[in-house]
Amino acid sequence: MQQGVLSVADADAAVSYGPGLRWGVMGPSLQWHVGGGAGGIQHFMEHLMGPLTGMMKALGTPDITEDLKRSVAEGVLEQAAGKSVQQLAREENEALVGLLALRAKAAGADQSHAKPENNGARARIFFLDLSGGRVLTAYPDGSGLKTIVNEGRKLPDGLTVDVAAGHIYWTNMGNPKANDGSILRSDLDGGNMTTIVPPGGTFTPKQIVFDRASGKLYWSDREGMRVMRCNKDGSGIETLVRTGRTEVDRLHARNWCVGIAVDAVNGKLYWTQKGGDNAGEGRIFRANIEMPPGDSADWRSDIELLYDNLPEPIDLELDAVNGTLYWTDRGDPPRGNTVNRGPVDPEPRYRAVPEIVFDHLMEGIGLALDLEGGLMFVTDLGGSVYCANLDGSDRRTLLVAQGNLSGIAYVGRNGHNH
């Protein structure tokens, strides 16, 4: 407040409707345990405390020693008293629902505007819990949350929807060292689940996109070092781009393909290669969907480098009408743990400085755009789902402590989806 960053009212609202809600049910240390997903406090300390520490630097430099992390973890487990992370999360959410209902009643709040309707059909978001092996869905305001698929720890990562056929597709990474990745399909309610690309048909599949124009699925294969596609029944698997072949190549994260976006109108394909952890090696590429004559997946003459020296670009989304790419980045702050955007045809000076439109994520992963509504939906491994305008304004936290979240898809009222 002294620095003019926020007002007294802003600070009170942030605490009252942010951590204050959850602190009224469960203390922050035990919430770290829930936020760690199936791995609990140990996973949080090992994988999420680093980004959190980076965020703390604006408030001072914490001295997070191994002894301190161990002491906090022990205290949290003692406080949990043998309850599982899932049990704690369920108890917390039940209490929160009651608390929010009381606050809404006291304020006379009318939240009906937050549930868009179209002849009785509401828009929805679908997203994945990596650690729990779940597919979840909710309305775009975060209400109506339910789990529609619970298949165990197979590390689901990417998600896409074919609204016309009533199908959801998602990738399962499997064991990143075992070449046992797969792609599954279910109905929109989670029923009739089937495997369309069996284990080993792809190495470590990540983000996946359904292209309605061609009826094909496109995905990035991380340890497989490939960009791939197939028909929506899983047949006709093709490799469009290959960035390496050998075990030595596989050790270099610069070769790992992660995010993907398809521009069917202009015949273009976009993908990210993340690079090493916080190594500043991340890149975004573009090529034609159809391979030039005489070229191969190992050597393509049409590949363009659009952005480089990025912290760790992950999932991609495309606004083809406005010629803008959006992507999550899970590297360290200030440029990482963000959502970025930039033109699809950047001038050289933009390659190193894309616009940051959303920050302070806890290892940002999933991204979906509602272009008609001018909104973005974002997930992070910290377990939260966020919503904001495309320029990052009007940022809202829709859900928290839902596990370790990865891919997300948006389905609009008119059946438009990302």
C-alpha positions, 0 to 999 in steps of 0.5 A, a space after each residue: 500500500 505504501 508503494 501504491 501497488 494496491 489500496 486498503 480496500 484491495 488488500 482487504 478484498 484480496 485477503 477476505 476472498 482469497 486466502 482468508 476463505 481457506 484459512 478459515 477452514 485449514 491453515 496454509 501449511 496443511 493447504 500445501 499438503 493438499 496442493 501437492 496432490 497425491 505426493 502431498 507435502 513432499 511433492 510440494 516441497 520438491 516441485 512447487 516450493 521453488 516457484 513459490 520462493 521466486 514469488 517471495 523475492 518481491 517481499 524479501 529473500 526467504 531462507 528456505 533450507 533443507 532443514 526448514 523444509 523437512 521440519 515443515 513437512 513433518 509438522 504438516 504430516 503430524 497435523 494431518 493425523 493420518 488423513 489422506 490428501 484426498 480426504 483433507 481436500 474433500 473436507 476442505 471443499 465441503 466446508 468452503 461450499 457452505 462458507 461461500 453460500 453463507 457469504 453469498 446469502 449475506 451479500 445478496 449476491 446474484 451469480 446467475 450471470 456467470 452461467 451462460 446458457 444457450 437453449 439450456 446448454 451451458 459452456 463448460 471447461 474440461 481439465 486434467 489432474 495429472 497426479 490423480 489420473 482424473 478428467 474433470 469438468 466445470 462451468 466456466 465460473 468454476 461451479 458444477 465441478 465433477 470428476 467424469 473419469 478416474 483411471 489412476 496414475 497414468 499421468 494425463 497431460 493433454 486434452 481436446 474435445 470433438 463437440 460434434 461427435 460428443 467425444 473427449 480425447 486425452 493423452 497419457 504420458 505413462 512412464 517417460 522412460 518406458 515408451 508407453 504413452 497412449 491416447 484415450 477417448 470417452 464421451 463428454 460425460 466420461 462414459 464409453 472410455 476406450 484407448 485409440 492409440 495404445 501404449 507405445 504408439 507414442 512415447 510421451 504424448 503431451 498437448 493434443 488438438 482436434 482439427 475439425 476441418 481434417 478430422 485429425 488429432 495432432 499432438 506433441 511427443 516429448 521424449 519421442 521428440 516428435 510432432 504427430 497426428 492420426 485419424 480420430 479413431 487412432 488409425 493412420 498415425 504419422 510423424 510430421 516433425 522429428 527433432 532427434 532419434 537416439 538415446 543421446 538426443 533424448 537426453 537433451 530437453 531442447 529436442 522435447 516437443 510439448 505444446 501444439 496448435 493448428 491453423 487449418 485455414 492457413 495450413 500451418 502447424 505450431 509447436 513448442 520445444 521447452 529446453 532444459 529447466 530454466 535454461 532459457 532454451 525454449 523455442 516456438 516453431 512453425 511449419 506447413 501442415 503438409 510436408 513439402 515434396 521430397 522432405 521427411 520428418 527428420 529434415 523439413 525445409 519449411 520449419 520457421 523459428 518464431 521465438 527463442 530464448 524462452 524460459 520453458 514454453 509449454 502449451 500453445 493456443 492460437 488466435 488465427 483471426 488476430 494472428 496471435 499466439 498464446 502460451 504458458 511458460 513454467 520456468 522461473 519468474 519473472 518471465 516464467 510461470 506466466 502466460 505470454 502472447 506474441 504475433 504469429 509473424 514476429 519481427 526479430 526484436 520480438 522474439 526475446 520479449 513476448 508480452 506477459 499477460 498473466 503471471 504468478 502461476 505455480 508451474 503453469 501448464 494448460 491453456 484454453 481460449 474463449 475467443 468469442 468471449 475474449 477469455 483465457 482459462 489457465 491451469 497450473 501444477 499447483 492445482 488451480 484453474 484461473 480465468 482472465 480476459 485475453 489481455 490478462 485483466 480481470 483475473 479470477 481464480 476459479 478453483 484451487 487445490 484440485 491436484 496437479 493440473 495439466 491440460 484444459 479445454 473450453 467448449 462454448 455455448 455454440 459448440 466452439 471449442 479449444 
